[in-house]
Amino acid sequence: MRRLSYMLFALLPLAAVAATYPVELEQQLNGAEINATPEAIDRDLAGLLLLNYGQTPAVCTAVFRNGPEAPRTRRVELQAGERKALTSKFKRDVIRLRITLTCEPK
């Protein structure tokens, strides 16, 4: 029993290493029915989960910004009812992430 408690105590710092940083999401949906959920995946990896709950396809562009690094642009076409994930990996640790999402119904 004592070994088990030592092992749990040793694993405690690993739980605190989880990626947490503020994410600012700016959306311009222009009539498209899109649900966007930002995700902090790792210290240098971010994601954006898109769901098209409308009846028409939509074309979306997401721009990921992490401080002084060059912005990363991701484009996707979503059919009605489709869900897709967009990811971006950075060279540095993310301190604050800004995502600009622009969608247009097709």
Biopython code that builds the backbone (N, CA, C, O; Angstrom):
import numpy as np
from Bio.PDB.StructureBuilder import StructureBuilder

atoms = [
    (1, "MET", "N", (0.812, -1.185, 0.000)),
    (1, "MET", "CA", (0.000, 0.000, 0.000)),
    (1, "MET", "C", (0.866, 1.264, 0.000)),
    (1, "MET", "O", (0.526, 2.265, -0.630)),
    (2, "ARG", "N", (1.960, 1.197, 0.700)),
    (2, "ARG", "CA", (2.853, 2.344, 0.778)),
    (2, "ARG", "C", (3.463, 2.639, -0.601)),
    (2, "ARG", "O", (3.611, 3.800, -0.984)),
    (3, "ARG", "N", (3.815, 1.574, -1.345)),
    (3, "ARG", "CA", (4.369, 1.766, -2.691)),
    (3, "ARG", "C", (3.370, 2.451, -3.603)),
    (3, "ARG", "O", (3.729, 3.332, -4.384)),
    (4, "LEU", "N", (2.129, 2.044, -3.501)),
    (4, "LEU", "CA", (1.088, 2.643, -4.336)),
    (4, "LEU", "C", (0.953, 4.137, -4.054)),
    (4, "LEU", "O", (0.813, 4.931, -4.984)),
    (5, "SER", "N", (0.993, 4.517, -2.808)),
    (5, "SER", "CA", (0.880, 5.940, -2.481)),
    (5, "SER", "C", (2.091, 6.724, -2.982)),
    (5, "SER", "O", (1.943, 7.865, -3.418)),
    (6, "TYR", "N", (3.283, 6.135, -2.926)),
    (6, "TYR", "CA", (4.474, 6.800, -3.460)),
    (6, "TYR", "C", (4.378, 6.965, -4.974)),
    (6, "TYR", "O", (4.765, 7.997, -5.521)),
    (7, "MET", "N", (3.864, 5.944, -5.639)),
    (7, "MET", "CA", (3.719, 6.033, -7.103)),
    (7, "MET", "C", (2.721, 7.115, -7.489)),
    (7, "MET", "O", (2.973, 7.871, -8.428)),
    (8, "LEU", "N", (1.615, 7.205, -6.801)),
    (8, "LEU", "CA", (0.631, 8.249, -7.085)),
    (8, "LEU", "C", (1.204, 9.628, -6.810)),
    (8, "LEU", "O", (0.956, 10.568, -7.565)),
    (9, "PHE", "N", (1.959, 9.755, -5.745)),
    (9, "PHE", "CA", (2.595, 11.027, -5.420)),
    (9, "PHE", "C", (3.627, 11.410, -6.485)),
    (9, "PHE", "O", (3.777, 12.590, -6.802)),
    (10, "ALA", "N", (4.334, 10.428, -7.036)),
    (10, "ALA", "CA", (5.345, 10.690, -8.065)),
    (10, "ALA", "C", (4.702, 11.109, -9.381)),
    (10, "ALA", "O", (5.303, 11.870, -10.138)),
    (11, "LEU", "N", (3.505, 10.633, -9.668)),
    (11, "LEU", "CA", (2.822, 10.982, -10.910)),
    (11, "LEU", "C", (2.087, 12.312, -10.835)),
    (11, "LEU", "O", (1.640, 12.815, -11.867)),
    (12, "LEU", "N", (1.951, 12.882, -9.684)),
    (12, "LEU", "CA", (1.237, 14.131, -9.504)),
    (12, "LEU", "C", (1.782, 15.274, -10.362)),
    (12, "LEU", "O", (0.974, 15.988, -10.956)),
    (13, "PRO", "N", (3.103, 15.497, -10.469)),
    (13, "PRO", "CA", (3.593, 16.592, -11.312)),
    (13, "PRO", "C", (3.260, 16.418, -12.786)),
    (13, "PRO", "O", (3.160, 17.415, -13.501)),
    (14, "LEU", "N", (3.088, 15.209, -13.261)),
    (14, "LEU", "CA", (2.755, 15.001, -14.666)),
    (14, "LEU", "C", (1.383, 15.548, -15.004)),
    (14, "LEU", "O", (1.156, 15.980, -16.135)),
    (15, "ALA", "N", (0.479, 15.540, -14.070)),
    (15, "ALA", "CA", (-0.855, 16.077, -14.311)),
    (15, "ALA", "C", (-0.818, 17.593, -14.465)),
    (15, "ALA", "O", (-1.662, 18.165, -15.156)),
    (16, "ALA", "N", (0.138, 18.241, -13.837)),
    (16, "ALA", "CA", (0.229, 19.703, -13.902)),
    (16, "ALA", "C", (0.880, 20.191, -15.185)),
    (16, "ALA", "O", (0.865, 21.394, -15.446)),
    (17, "VAL", "N", (1.446, 19.318, -15.990)),
    (17, "VAL", "CA", (2.147, 19.702, -17.203)),
    (17, "VAL", "C", (1.191, 19.861, -18.385)),
    (17, "VAL", "O", (1.633, 20.240, -19.470)),
    (18, "ALA", "N", (-0.061, 19.592, -18.217)),
    (18, "ALA", "CA", (-1.031, 19.667, -19.306)),
    (18, "ALA", "C", (-0.994, 21.052, -19.943)),
    (18, "ALA", "O", (-0.755, 22.053, -19.268)),
    (19, "ALA", "N", (-1.235, 21.095, -21.252)),
    (19, "ALA", "CA", (-1.173, 22.346, -21.999)),
    (19, "ALA", "C", (-2.356, 23.232, -21.645)),
    (19, "ALA", "O", (-3.509, 22.872, -21.884)),
    (20, "THR", "N", (-2.064, 24.378, -21.081)),
    (20, "THR", "CA", (-3.099, 25.368, -20.799)),
    (20, "THR", "C", (-2.558, 26.739, -21.154)),
    (20, "THR", "O", (-1.550, 27.187, -20.608)),
    (21, "TYR", "N", (-3.232, 27.387, -22.061)),
    (21, "TYR", "CA", (-2.909, 28.753, -22.425)),
    (21, "TYR", "C", (-4.197, 29.400, -22.924)),
    (21, "TYR", "O", (-5.087, 28.707, -23.415)),
    (22, "PRO", "N", (-4.303, 30.725, -22.803)),
    (22, "PRO", "CA", (-5.529, 31.390, -23.243)),
    (22, "PRO", "C", (-5.657, 31.369, -24.761)),
    (22, "PRO", "O", (-4.675, 31.532, -25.486)),
    (23, "VAL", "N", (-6.876, 31.167, -25.223)),
    (23, "VAL", "CA", (-7.175, 31.141, -26.655)),
    (23, "VAL", "C", (-8.265, 32.171, -26.916)),
    (23, "VAL", "O", (-9.328, 32.140, -26.298)),
    (24, "GLU", "N", (-7.984, 33.084, -27.841)),
    (24, "GLU", "CA", (-8.968, 34.081, -28.263)),
    (24, "GLU", "C", (-9.471, 33.690, -29.644)),
    (24, "GLU", "O", (-8.680, 33.556, -30.578)),
    (25, "LEU", "N", (-10.774, 33.508, -29.779)),
    (25, "LEU", "CA", (-11.372, 33.099, -31.048)),
    (25, "LEU", "C", (-12.257, 34.217, -31.564)),
    (25, "LEU", "O", (-13.230, 34.601, -30.915)),
    (26, "GLU", "N", (-11.916, 34.740, -32.739)),
    (26, "GLU", "CA", (-12.720, 35.769, -33.395)),
    (26, "GLU", "C", (-13.389, 35.117, -34.602)),
    (26, "GLU", "O", (-12.716, 34.525, -35.445)),
    (27, "GLN", "N", (-14.716, 35.226, -34.682)),
    (27, "GLN", "CA", (-15.466, 34.537, -35.735)),
    (27, "GLN", "C", (-16.195, 35.530, -36.627)),
    (27, "GLN", "O", (-16.808, 36.482, -36.144)),
    (28, "GLN", "N", (-16.122, 35.299, -37.927)),
    (28, "GLN", "CA", (-16.932, 36.007, -38.916)),
    (28, "GLN", "C", (-17.585, 34.915, -39.753)),
    (28, "GLN", "O", (-16.988, 34.405, -40.701)),
    (29, "LEU", "N", (-18.812, 34.564, -39.397)),
    (29, "LEU", "CA", (-19.450, 33.415, -40.023)),
    (29, "LEU", "C", (-20.231, 33.767, -41.276)),
    (29, "LEU", "O", (-20.488, 32.881, -42.092)),
    (30, "ASN", "N", (-20.623, 35.026, -41.466)),
    (30, "ASN", "CA", (-21.268, 35.498, -42.686)),
    (30, "ASN", "C", (-22.460, 34.641, -43.091)),
    (30, "ASN", "O", (-22.645, 34.356, -44.274)),
    (31, "GLY", "N", (-23.256, 34.234, -42.136)),
    (31, "GLY", "CA", (-24.458, 33.456, -42.430)),
    (31, "GLY", "C", (-24.265, 31.949, -42.406)),
    (31, "GLY", "O", (-25.249, 31.211, -42.454)),
    (32, "ALA", "N", (-23.036, 31.472, -42.336)),
    (32, "ALA", "CA", (-22.781, 30.029, -42.252)),
    (32, "ALA", "C", (-23.103, 29.562, -40.834)),
    (32, "ALA", "O", (-22.845, 30.272, -39.862)),
    (33, "GLU", "N", (-23.662, 28.376, -40.730)),
    (33, "GLU", "CA", (-24.035, 27.833, -39.425)),
    (33, "GLU", "C", (-22.935, 26.890, -38.960)),
    (33, "GLU", "O", (-23.014, 25.676, -39.152)),
    (34, "ILE", "N", (-21.906, 27.472, -38.344)),
    (34, "ILE", "CA", (-20.710, 26.745, -37.925)),
    (34, "ILE", "C", (-20.535, 26.879, -36.417)),
    (34, "ILE", "O", (-20.704, 27.962, -35.856)),
    (35, "ASN", "N", (-20.200, 25.783, -35.776)),
    (35, "ASN", "CA", (-19.839, 25.793, -34.360)),
    (35, "ASN", "C", (-18.325, 25.550, -34.283)),
    (35, "ASN", "O", (-17.832, 24.556, -34.816)),
    (36, "ALA", "N", (-17.597, 26.441, -33.633)),
    (36, "ALA", "CA", (-16.143, 26.344, -33.539)),
    (36, "ALA", "C", (-15.722, 26.198, -32.078)),
    (36, "ALA", "O", (-16.166, 26.947, -31.208)),
    (37, "THR", "N", (-14.850, 25.207, -31.829)),
    (37, "THR", "CA", (-14.347, 24.961, -30.480)),
    (37, "THR", "C", (-12.825, 24.925, -30.510)),
    (37, "THR", "O", (-12.256, 23.996, -31.082)),
    (38, "PRO", "N", (-12.139, 25.912, -29.907)),
    (38, "PRO", "CA", (-10.674, 25.877, -29.868)),
    (38, "PRO", "C", (-10.181, 24.870, -28.842)),
    (38, "PRO", "O", (-10.837, 24.627, -27.829)),
    (39, "GLU", "N", (-9.010, 24.281, -29.113)),
    (39, "GLU", "CA", (-8.436, 23.286, -28.221)),
    (39, "GLU", "C", (-6.943, 23.536, -28.036)),
    (39, "GLU", "O", (-6.226, 23.790, -29.004)),
    (40, "ALA", "N", (-6.482, 23.464, -26.800)),
    (40, "ALA", "CA", (-5.054, 23.513, -26.493)),
    (40, "ALA", "C", (-4.584, 22.067, -26.387)),
    (40, "ALA", "O", (-4.844, 21.406, -25.381)),
    (41, "ILE", "N", (-3.900, 21.573, -27.406)),
    (41, "ILE", "CA", (-3.518, 20.166, -27.469)),
    (41, "ILE", "C", (-2.211, 19.912, -26.736)),
    (41, "ILE", "O", (-2.115, 18.989, -25.927)),
    (42, "ASP", "N", (-1.212, 20.726, -27.018)),
    (42, "ASP", "CA", (0.103, 20.582, -26.399)),
    (42, "ASP", "C", (0.696, 21.968, -26.234)),
    (42, "ASP", "O", (0.079, 22.958, -26.629)),
    (43, "ARG", "N", (1.875, 22.053, -25.660)),
    (43, "ARG", "CA", (2.481, 23.359, -25.399)),
    (43, "ARG", "C", (2.791, 24.130, -26.672)),
    (43, "ARG", "O", (2.877, 25.357, -26.630)),
    (44, "ASP", "N", (2.963, 23.445, -27.817)),
    (44, "ASP", "CA", (3.254, 24.108, -29.086)),
    (44, "ASP", "C", (2.319, 23.651, -30.201)),
    (44, "ASP", "O", (2.644, 23.799, -31.379)),
    (45, "LEU", "N", (1.165, 23.100, -29.843)),
    (45, "LEU", "CA", (0.213, 22.562, -30.807)),
    (45, "LEU", "C", (-1.192, 23.005, -30.420)),
    (45, "LEU", "O", (-1.612, 22.838, -29.275)),
    (46, "ALA", "N", (-1.918, 23.573, -31.389)),
    (46, "ALA", "CA", (-3.273, 24.053, -31.142)),
    (46, "ALA", "C", (-4.221, 23.460, -32.161)),
    (46, "ALA", "O", (-3.813, 23.068, -33.254)),
    (47, "GLY", "N", (-5.485, 23.398, -31.795)),
    (47, "GLY", "CA", (-6.481, 22.844, -32.693)),
    (47, "GLY", "C", (-7.761, 23.651, -32.661)),
    (47, "GLY", "O", (-8.018, 24.413, -31.728)),
    (48, "LEU", "N", (-8.567, 23.464, -33.712)),
    (48, "LEU", "CA", (-9.863, 24.110, -33.815)),
    (48, "LEU", "C", (-10.813, 23.087, -34.411)),
    (48, "LEU", "O", (-10.602, 22.618, -35.529)),
    (49, "LEU", "N", (-11.851, 22.742, -33.676)),
    (49, "LEU", "CA", (-12.824, 21.763, -34.117)),
    (49, "LEU", "C", (-14.020, 22.505, -34.698)),
    (49, "LEU", "O", (-14.637, 23.324, -34.017)),
    (50, "LEU", "N", (-14.351, 22.217, -35.969)),
    (50, "LEU", "CA", (-15.448, 22.886, -36.660)),
    (50, "LEU", "C", (-16.571, 21.898, -36.929)),
    (50, "LEU", "O", (-16.324, 20.752, -37.302)),
    (51, "LEU", "N", (-17.813, 22.350, -36.736)),
    (51, "LEU", "CA", (-18.991, 21.539, -37.011)),
    (51, "LEU", "C", (-19.966, 22.381, -37.817)),
    (51, "LEU", "O", (-20.369, 23.460, -37.384)),
    (52, "ASN", "N", (-20.343, 21.889, -38.989)),
    (52, "ASN", "CA", (-21.322, 22.571, -39.830)),
    (52, "ASN", "C", (-22.684, 21.969, -39.521)),
    (52, "ASN", "O", (-22.998, 20.871, -39.980)),
    (53, "TYR", "N", (-23.496, 22.681, -38.744)),
    (53, "TYR", "CA", (-24.814, 22.176, -38.399)),
    (53, "TYR", "C", (-25.889, 22.745, -39.312)),
    (53, "TYR", "O", (-27.079, 22.548, -39.066)),
    (54, "GLY", "N", (-25.484, 23.449, -40.362)),
    (54, "GLY", "CA", (-26.430, 24.015, -41.322)),
    (54, "GLY", "C", (-26.793, 23.014, -42.419)),
    (54, "GLY", "O", (-26.347, 21.867, -42.405)),
    (55, "GLN", "N", (-27.603, 23.466, -43.355)),
    (55, "GLN", "CA", (-28.061, 22.627, -44.464)),
    (55, "GLN", "C", (-27.242, 22.822, -45.733)),
    (55, "GLN", "O", (-27.417, 22.080, -46.700)),
    (56, "THR", "N", (-26.349, 23.810, -45.744)),
    (56, "THR", "CA", (-25.543, 24.084, -46.928)),
    (56, "THR", "C", (-24.059, 23.930, -46.605)),
    (56, "THR", "O", (-23.650, 24.124, -45.460)),
    (57, "PRO", "N", (-23.248, 23.582, -47.613)),
    (57, "PRO", "CA", (-21.798, 23.505, -47.387)),
    (57, "PRO", "C", (-21.223, 24.887, -47.069)),
    (57, "PRO", "O", (-21.823, 25.910, -47.399)),
    (58, "ALA", "N", (-20.073, 24.903, -46.433)),
    (58, "ALA", "CA", (-19.409, 26.156, -46.080)),
    (58, "ALA", "C", (-17.907, 26.005, -46.300)),
    (58, "ALA", "O", (-17.352, 24.916, -46.151)),
    (59, "VAL", "N", (-17.264, 27.106, -46.653)),
    (59, "VAL", "CA", (-15.818, 27.159, -46.810)),
    (59, "VAL", "C", (-15.278, 28.043, -45.697)),
    (59, "VAL", "O", (-15.699, 29.190, -45.544)),
    (60, "CYS", "N", (-14.340, 27.503, -44.918)),
    (60, "CYS", "CA", (-13.808, 28.230, -43.766)),
    (60, "CYS", "C", (-12.296, 28.394, -43.870)),
    (60, "CYS", "O", (-11.590, 27.524, -44.380)),
    (61, "THR", "N", (-11.824, 29.524, -43.377)),
    (61, "THR", "CA", (-10.404, 29.817, -43.287)),
    (61, "THR", "C", (-10.093, 30.206, -41.852)),
    (61, "THR", "O", (-10.728, 31.098, -41.289)),
    (62, "ALA", "N", (-9.110, 29.531, -41.261)),
    (62, "ALA", "CA", (-8.687, 29.831, -39.891)),
    (62, "ALA", "C", (-7.240, 30.294, -39.914)),
    (62, "ALA", "O", (-6.389, 29.667, -40.546)),
    (63, "VAL", "N", (-6.964, 31.399, -39.219)),
    (63, "VAL", "CA", (-5.611, 31.926, -39.112)),
    (63, "VAL", "C", (-5.196, 31.817, -37.649)),
    (63, "VAL", "O", (-5.813, 32.424, -36.774)),
    (64, "PHE", "N", (-4.147, 31.038, -37.388)),
    (64, "PHE", "CA", (-3.623, 30.827, -36.043)),
    (64, "PHE", "C", (-2.446, 31.773, -35.836)),
    (64, "PHE", "O", (-1.505, 31.773, -36.629)),
    (65, "ARG", "N", (-2.492, 32.592, -34.762)),
    (65, "ARG", "CA", (-1.405, 33.525, -34.462)),
    (65, "ARG", "C", (-0.867, 33.255, -33.068)),
    (65, "ARG", "O", (-1.619, 33.164, -32.097)),
    (66, "ASN", "N", (0.458, 33.129, -32.992)),
    (66, "ASN", "CA", (1.140, 32.920, -31.717)),
    (66, "ASN", "C", (2.280, 33.918, -31.620)),
    (66, "ASN", "O", (3.418, 33.606, -31.967)),
    (67, "GLY", "N", (1.977, 35.102, -31.154)),
    (67, "GLY", "CA", (3.015, 36.110, -30.928)),
    (67, "GLY", "C", (3.778, 36.491, -32.172)),
    (67, "GLY", "O", (3.175, 36.796, -33.201)),
    (68, "PRO", "N", (5.113, 36.480, -32.095)),
    (68, "PRO", "CA", (5.922, 36.990, -33.199)),
    (68, "PRO", "C", (6.074, 36.024, -34.378)),
    (68, "PRO", "O", (6.607, 36.414, -35.417)),
    (69, "GLU", "N", (5.623, 34.784, -34.243)),
    (69, "GLU", "CA", (5.755, 33.832, -35.349)),
    (69, "GLU", "C", (4.827, 34.201, -36.502)),
    (69, "GLU", "O", (3.833, 34.903, -36.318)),
    (70, "ALA", "N", (5.167, 33.718, -37.687)),
    (70, "ALA", "CA", (4.325, 33.947, -38.855)),
    (70, "ALA", "C", (2.975, 33.245, -38.662)),
    (70, "ALA", "O", (2.937, 32.115, -38.174)),
    (71, "PRO", "N", (1.872, 33.896, -39.037)),
    (71, "PRO", "CA", (0.556, 33.270, -38.876)),
    (71, "PRO", "C", (0.445, 32.006, -39.727)),
    (71, "PRO", "O", (1.000, 31.933, -40.823)),
    (72, "ARG", "N", (-0.273, 31.021, -39.214)),
    (72, "ARG", "CA", (-0.518, 29.776, -39.936)),
    (72, "ARG", "C", (-1.968, 29.801, -40.415)),
    (72, "ARG", "O", (-2.880, 30.002, -39.612)),
    (73, "THR", "N", (-2.189, 29.597, -41.712)),
    (73, "THR", "CA", (-3.523, 29.629, -42.295)),
    (73, "THR", "C", (-3.944, 28.222, -42.682)),
    (73, "THR", "O", (-3.184, 27.484, -43.310)),
    (74, "ARG", "N", (-5.155, 27.860, -42.304)),
    (74, "ARG", "CA", (-5.729, 26.557, -42.647)),
    (74, "ARG", "C", (-7.083, 26.790, -43.299)),
    (74, "ARG", "O", (-7.880, 27.594, -42.816)),
    (75, "ARG", "N", (-7.346, 26.075, -44.413)),
    (75, "ARG", "CA", (-8.617, 26.191, -45.137)),
    (75, "ARG", "C", (-9.293, 24.835, -45.191)),
    (75, "ARG", "O", (-8.635, 23.801, -45.308)),
    (76, "VAL", "N", (-10.622, 24.851, -45.105)),
    (76, "VAL", "CA", (-11.371, 23.602, -45.130)),
    (76, "VAL", "C", (-12.758, 23.866, -45.721)),
    (76, "VAL", "O", (-13.325, 24.946, -45.556)),
    (77, "GLU", "N", (-13.287, 22.856, -46.410)),
    (77, "GLU", "CA", (-14.662, 22.909, -46.901)),
    (77, "GLU", "C", (-15.468, 21.892, -46.107)),
    (77, "GLU", "O", (-15.111, 20.717, -46.036)),
    (78, "LEU", "N", (-16.548, 22.354, -45.518)),
    (78, "LEU", "CA", (-17.397, 21.501, -44.683)),
    (78, "LEU", "C", (-18.740, 21.276, -45.364)),
    (78, "LEU", "O", (-19.437, 22.231, -45.706)),
    (79, "GLN", "N", (-19.095, 20.031, -45.556)),
    (79, "GLN", "CA", (-20.417, 19.700, -46.069)),
    (79, "GLN", "C", (-21.426, 19.818, -44.925)),
    (79, "GLN", "O", (-21.035, 19.927, -43.763)),
    (80, "ALA", "N", (-22.698, 19.797, -45.243)),
    (80, "ALA", "CA", (-23.741, 19.890, -44.218)),
    (80, "ALA", "C", (-23.611, 18.727, -43.235)),
    (80, "ALA", "O", (-23.557, 17.568, -43.647)),
    (81, "GLY", "N", (-23.561, 19.032, -41.945)),
    (81, "GLY", "CA", (-23.452, 18.021, -40.901)),
    (81, "GLY", "C", (-22.062, 17.459, -40.692)),
    (81, "GLY", "O", (-21.888, 16.555, -39.875)),
    (82, "GLU", "N", (-21.073, 17.963, -41.398)),
    (82, "GLU", "CA", (-19.707, 17.437, -41.305)),
    (82, "GLU", "C", (-18.926, 18.123, -40.184)),
    (82, "GLU", "O", (-19.162, 19.286, -39.857)),
    (83, "ARG", "N", (-17.992, 17.369, -39.608)),
    (83, "ARG", "CA", (-17.127, 17.869, -38.540)),
    (83, "ARG", "C", (-15.672, 17.646, -38.961)),
    (83, "ARG", "O", (-15.312, 16.557, -39.407)),
    (84, "LYS", "N", (-14.841, 18.678, -38.818)),
    (84, "LYS", "CA", (-13.418, 18.559, -39.139)),
    (84, "LYS", "C", (-12.587, 19.301, -38.109)),
    (84, "LYS", "O", (-13.041, 20.260, -37.484)),
    (85, "ALA", "N", (-11.363, 18.832, -37.953)),
    (85, "ALA", "CA", (-10.425, 19.469, -37.022)),
    (85, "ALA", "C", (-9.299, 20.114, -37.814)),
    (85, "ALA", "O", (-8.780, 19.526, -38.763)),
    (86, "LEU", "N", (-8.924, 21.324, -37.421)),
    (86, "LEU", "CA", (-7.790, 22.029, -37.986)),
    (86, "LEU", "C", (-6.738, 22.134, -36.889)),
    (86, "LEU", "O", (-7.066, 22.437, -35.742)),
    (87, "THR", "N", (-5.484, 21.885, -37.231)),
    (87, "THR", "CA", (-4.418, 21.974, -36.241)),
    (87, "THR", "C", (-3.282, 22.844, -36.768)),
    (87, "THR", "O", (-3.132, 23.045, -37.973)),
    (88, "SER", "N", (-2.501, 23.344, -35.845)),
    (88, "SER", "CA", (-1.334, 24.142, -36.189)),
    (88, "SER", "C", (-0.247, 23.898, -35.156)),
    (88, "SER", "O", (-0.491, 23.967, -33.951)),
    (89, "LYS", "N", (0.950, 23.615, -35.637)),
    (89, "LYS", "CA", (2.100, 23.393, -34.761)),
    (89, "LYS", "C", (3.020, 24.604, -34.881)),
    (89, "LYS", "O", (3.277, 25.100, -35.977)),
    (90, "PHE", "N", (3.507, 25.066, -33.739)),
    (90, "PHE", "CA", (4.371, 26.239, -33.696)),
    (90, "PHE", "C", (5.782, 25.839, -33.304)),
    (90, "PHE", "O", (6.001, 24.762, -32.750)),
    (91, "LYS", "N", (6.734, 26.709, -33.594)),
    (91, "LYS", "CA", (8.136, 26.448, -33.250)),
    (91, "LYS", "C", (8.426, 26.779, -31.792)),
    (91, "LYS", "O", (9.385, 26.261, -31.219)),
    (92, "ARG", "N", (7.622, 27.621, -31.199)),
    (92, "ARG", "CA", (7.812, 28.030, -29.802)),
    (92, "ARG", "C", (6.604, 27.601, -28.980)),
    (92, "ARG", "O", (5.552, 27.264, -29.524)),
    (93, "ASP", "N", (6.771, 27.620, -27.669)),
    (93, "ASP", "CA", (5.639, 27.354, -26.790)),
    (93, "ASP", "C", (4.596, 28.452, -26.965)),
    (93, "ASP", "O", (4.933, 29.625, -27.122)),
    (94, "VAL", "N", (3.345, 28.063, -26.938)),
    (94, "VAL", "CA", (2.256, 29.024, -27.067)),
    (94, "VAL", "C", (2.021, 29.675, -25.703)),
    (94, "VAL", "O", (1.857, 28.988, -24.695)),
    (95, "ILE", "N", (2.007, 30.992, -25.688)),
    (95, "ILE", "CA", (1.700, 31.731, -24.471)),
    (95, "ILE", "C", (0.256, 32.233, -24.538)),
    (95, "ILE", "O", (-0.500, 32.103, -23.575)),
    (96, "ARG", "N", (-0.112, 32.801, -25.669)),
    (96, "ARG", "CA", (-1.480, 33.240, -25.938)),
    (96, "ARG", "C", (-1.744, 32.987, -27.424)),
    (96, "ARG", "O", (-0.960, 33.396, -28.280)),
    (97, "LEU", "N", (-2.832, 32.322, -27.713)),
    (97, "LEU", "CA", (-3.168, 31.983, -29.094)),
    (97, "LEU", "C", (-4.354, 32.811, -29.548)),
    (97, "LEU", "O", (-5.346, 32.939, -28.830)),
    (98, "ARG", "N", (-4.245, 33.370, -30.739)),
    (98, "ARG", "CA", (-5.339, 34.132, -31.341)),
    (98, "ARG", "C", (-5.735, 33.424, -32.636)),
    (98, "ARG", "O", (-4.898, 33.196, -33.509)),
    (99, "ILE", "N", (-7.007, 33.082, -32.749)),
    (99, "ILE", "CA", (-7.510, 32.410, -33.950)),
    (99, "ILE", "C", (-8.576, 33.297, -34.569)),
    (99, "ILE", "O", (-9.509, 33.729, -33.892)),
    (100, "THR", "N", (-8.431, 33.568, -35.876)),
    (100, "THR", "CA", (-9.431, 34.309, -36.627)),
    (100, "THR", "C", (-10.088, 33.332, -37.597)),
    (100, "THR", "O", (-9.420, 32.778, -38.470)),
    (101, "LEU", "N", (-11.389, 33.122, -37.449)),
    (101, "LEU", "CA", (-12.130, 32.178, -38.280)),
    (101, "LEU", "C", (-13.082, 32.957, -39.173)),
    (101, "LEU", "O", (-13.884, 33.760, -38.696)),
    (102, "THR", "N", (-12.984, 32.709, -40.485)),
    (102, "THR", "CA", (-13.871, 33.333, -41.456)),
    (102, "THR", "C", (-14.530, 32.235, -42.270)),
    (102, "THR", "O", (-13.845, 31.410, -42.875)),
    (103, "CYS", "N", (-15.855, 32.218, -42.290)),
    (103, "CYS", "CA", (-16.598, 31.196, -43.033)),
    (103, "CYS", "C", (-17.576, 31.857, -43.992)),
    (103, "CYS", "O", (-18.128, 32.921, -43.713)),
    (104, "GLU", "N", (-17.774, 31.202, -45.122)),
    (104, "GLU", "CA", (-18.739, 31.648, -46.130)),
    (104, "GLU", "C", (-19.592, 30.460, -46.539)),
    (104, "GLU", "O", (-19.059, 29.381, -46.796)),
    (105, "PRO", "N", (-20.919, 30.638, -46.606)),
    (105, "PRO", "CA", (-21.735, 29.547, -47.133)),
    (105, "PRO", "C", (-21.460, 29.390, -48.633)),
    (105, "PRO", "O", (-21.241, 30.372, -49.342)),
    (106, "LYS", "N", (-21.475, 28.175, -49.088)),
    (106, "LYS", "CA", (-21.137, 27.916, -50.491)),
    (106, "LYS", "C", (-22.376, 27.962, -51.354)),
    (106, "LYS", "O", (-22.291, 27.768, -52.567)),
]
sb = StructureBuilder()
sb.init_structure("model")
sb.init_model(0)
sb.init_chain("A")
sb.init_seg("    ")
for serial, (resi, resn, name, xyz) in enumerate(atoms, 1):
    if name == "N":
        sb.init_residue(resn, " ", resi, " ")
    sb.init_atom(name, np.array(xyz, "f"), 0.0, 1.0, " ", f" {name:<3s}", serial, name[0])
structure = sb.get_structure()
